[in-house]
Amino acid sequence: MSGAQVVNQITSNECAGSRLAETNMLITLWSPDNTSFIHFPEGSNAGLDVETPVQIGGLTTSFVVPVMLTQLYSMGLSLDSTAIPVYAKDGSLRRNITFGQLLMHHSDLPIYTPGGQGSALKHLLVIDDLLAKQPEKELKGKYHYTHWNYTLAAEAIRARQRGLPQLRPPLAYSDRIPDSTRAALATTQAQLQAPKENQHPELFALSTAAIATTNDLIALLDSMSTADLDALPELESLKSTPNTKVVPGWFKLYLKNGQHVYLNGGRTRRHSASVVYYPYTQTGVIAIATDSKSLDCLVLDILRNYNKNWKRNPTTNE
């Protein structure tokens, strides 16, 4: 079956549907020795190619988290190390938040939506105050996704690197994107701005500044194919997705055949991007789109078709 035939099957799948089928996309079917590209719908390209820079939103975490892990391990720390000690107003220790809890979104951070005014330090101090006053009933140890987890993890790493106990302005995440995209960043940033409502540019760089190309995302799959992914710790995600775990930088979805895939995606006002990887057959799918729509279920459906409804044999490729 050709790559185009694999992709065309998505229009009848419950998760993709006709709404996504009408979105202009560049879809990549990946394996270490065979990569193909399909513009979808057929005959369109919407200006997308393998070097087109797009904002990847939350998918940036798949690039940023490995950098954080490398920094942690280089300092002799681990995911179990304390990132933030939380003190009550009387100076007593309330709890310790670990790097693992931050990077896998089990930190029980209080809900805080900043406006666009004020310094980065001001917003971080507000969170510090909210943590000190947080009611015990909110400490449930459950999964809750928020970019603040990454901001605070970066702060904790930076403080240790500089030997400073206090909070400092966050790491520039845009410096962590692939080298090949930095030139594109300078020329496209004005056109690719995400909405500013309820965002602070310095604190929300993960969702507003990260730009990558399809080739960068291919490199990400290349690196995953040689990594020891089974060594990554995992924690529960939402109750509504019992077969999905969260690992640093990815969601890990367990399939009925006993195997699993790694999935992550993001979107901004003008672009969407998603990547899924299946270690059992070393195959993956990338999708970038000129619209703000979740592409996660789309790439998962395509990967399922690519692997013959998860029945593909990696030894015979049949």
N, C-alpha and C positions, 0 to 999 in steps of 0.2 A: 504494500500500500504506500502510495506517495505521501510526502508531507502535506501537500494540499488536501488530499483525501482525508487524512487524519484530522486536519483542522476543520474541514467542511462538516464533519460529523457533529461538531459541537452545537450546531443550530437546533438539533433535536434533543439535546440534553437538558434536563430540568434546571440545571444550575446556570447554564449560559443563557439560553433563551434568545429570542429575536432582538431584545433590546441591546444586548451586548454585541450581537452579530452585526449590528448597524454601526458600531464604533470603529473608526479607522485605527488599525493596529499593525505593528510589526511583530510577528510571532517567530520565535526561534525554537527549533527542535534540536536539542543538544545531546551529544555523547562524545567521549574523548576523541574518537576517530571519525566522527561524522556529524557535521552541523549543517542544518538547512534553515532557510529563511522564507517566510511566507507573509506577503502583504494581505491583510484581510479587512474588509471584503475583497474578493478577488478583483484584480484590476486597479485597485486603489493603492496609493502610497502615502498621501497626505504629507509629503515631505519627510517621511521617516526613513532612515537608513541606519546602518550599524554604528555610524559616528554621530548621529543626531543627539545632542545633549538634551536631556529631559530631567525635570525635577522628580526625584523618586520618593519624596516624603518619608514615611516611616520605614521604608526599605533601607534607608541609610543605616539603620541599626545593624544590619548584617555586615556592614563595613566597619562601623565604629566599635561594636562590642569586642571583636577579636583584638583590636588595638588596646582596648581597656584591659582585657585579659592578659595580654603580653606585658603591659605596664605593671599589673598586679604581681604577676609571677616574677618579674625582674626585681621587684622590691621584697621578695620573699613572702608575699601575701597570697591569699587564696580567696575563693568565693565565700568561705566561712569566716573570713576576717571581718572585724567590725569596721564599717565605713562611717557610721554616724552614731555616737553615743547621745542619747536623748535625756536631757536633764529637766527635772521639774523646776518650778520657780524658786523652791527652797534649796536648790543645788543638789538634791538627791538624784541618783541615776534611776530613770524610769525604765529604759530598755536600750538594747543595742541593735541597730539595724546593720545587717551584714551586706557585703557587696553582692552576694548571691541573691538576697532578697530584693535588692534594687534592680539588678540586671534581669531578674526573672519576675519582677512585678508582684512580689509578695511582701512588700515593705509596709503595708498599711499606712501609706502617706495620707494625710488629710487632704480633702479636695480643696484646691486653690486655683482660681482662674484669674490671672493678673490682667490688668489693663495695659495699654501701650505706653504708659508714662512711668517714670521712675527708673533708677539705676538697677543693674542686675543685682548688686549687693542688697539693695532695699528689698527686692522680692525674695531673695534668699533668707534675709532676716525675718521676713513675714512668715515664711515656712518654718523657720526655727522656732518662732513664737507659737505657731499653731501646733507644732509637735509637742511643745512643753505643756500645752493646755489640753491636748487631745484626750477625750474621754476613754476610759478603759474599754467600754462596750464597742468601740470602733476597731479595737485590735483583735482581728479575727484570723489573721494569717492566711487570708484568701487572695486569689489573683485579682488584681485591678490594674489595668494598663494605664500608664500616664508617662509622658515624656519627662516629668520631673524626676523619675527614677534615674534616668541617664544623666540629667544635669547634676544631681546630687552625687552620683557615683563619680562623675568627672571631677567634681569639687573635692571629694575625699581623696582621690588619687593625686590631684594637684597639690593639696595641702601636705600630703606625705612627701611628695617629691621635693617640696620647698621647705619642709620642716616647720610648717605653720599650722597651728591648731585651729585658727579661725577660718570662716568661709571666705572664699575669694571669688572673683568673677570667673565664669565657667570657661572650660577649654573651648577653643575655636574649632567646632566640629567641621567647618568647611575646609579646614586645613587637612582633614583626615580623608577627604575624598580622593579617588585615584588621581595620580599625577596627570594622566592624559586629559582630564576634564578641567583642569584649573584654567587653561587658556580660554576654554569655552565659557567658563563662569564669568569672566570679565566682560564678555561681549553679549551674553544672554541674560544676565541677572535682571536687567531692567524689564525685559519682556516676560520673565518667568516668575515674577513675584507672586507669592501666595497671599491670600487675604490677611490683612493686618489685625482684624478684629480679635480682641482678647489674646493677642500674642505680643511677646516682647522679643525683638529680633535676636538679641544676644542669648536669651534663654531658650528660644525655640528654633535654634539653627538646624536641629534635626529635621524639622518639617518645612523650613523655608529656604535653606541654603544649599542642600546637597543636590548635586547634579551629576549624572552619570550617563554613559552611552550603553547601547546594547553590547558593544565589545567589552566594556567594563563588567557588565553582568555576566558575560561569558567567562571572563577571567575569574569571577566569583565562583561559578560552577566548577571551573578547573581546579581551584583551590580546595573546594569541598570534596572533590573526588579523590584527593590525596590526604585528606585530614582524617584523624581518628574521631569521627563524630560520635561513636558510641561512648566515648569518654566524657561527653558533655553531661552534666547533671540535668535532671528534669524535675519539674514540679507540676502540680495540677493547674489547669486553666479554668475556664468557666464551667459551671455545672451543666450548662446547655450543650457543651461539647465534651462529653466524657471520654472520647477516644483521642482527644487532643491534649498534648502536654506542651509546656513552655520550656525551652532550653535557651541558653544565652544567644540572643540574636535571631532566633527562629522559633516557629511553632513546629512541633513534631506530631504528625498525624499517623495514628496506627490504623492499618488496613485490616480487612477481614482475613486476608491470607497470612497474617502474622508479621508482615513486613511493615515498613513505615516510610513516610516521606517528610522532607523538610520544606516548609512553606513560609514565605514572607512577602509582603507587598505594601505599597503606599500610594497615596494620591495627593495632588494639590489641586488648585483651581483649574489648571489647564492640562495636566498630564496625570497619567496613571502608570504604574509599573508593578510587575509581580514576577517572582521566581519560585519554582518548585523543583526539588531534586529527589530522585528515587535511588538510594544507594544500592539496592539489590541488583538492578540492571545498569547502574551508572548512566542514567538518562535524566534529562531535565528539560524544562520548558520555561522560556522567558517571554513576557508580553509587555510591550509599551504601547500606550494609546494616547491620542490627542483629545482626551476627555477625562473628566474627573469621575471615574467609576471604579468600583472595586473589581479587580481582575483575578482575585485569588481562586474563586471556584472555577473560573474559566481555564486558567492554566492547569488546575488539577484535573478537570475533565479532559483536556487535551492530552495530558500525560497518561491518563488512564487509557485513552484510545491508542496512544503511541505504544503502550505496553499490553495491548490486546486484552483490555479489561483486567489488568494485573496478572495475566497468565503467561506473559512473555518469559521464556527461559533464557537466563543470561549466558549459559554455556553454549547454547545452540543458536541464540538470537532469533528464536522462533516462538 
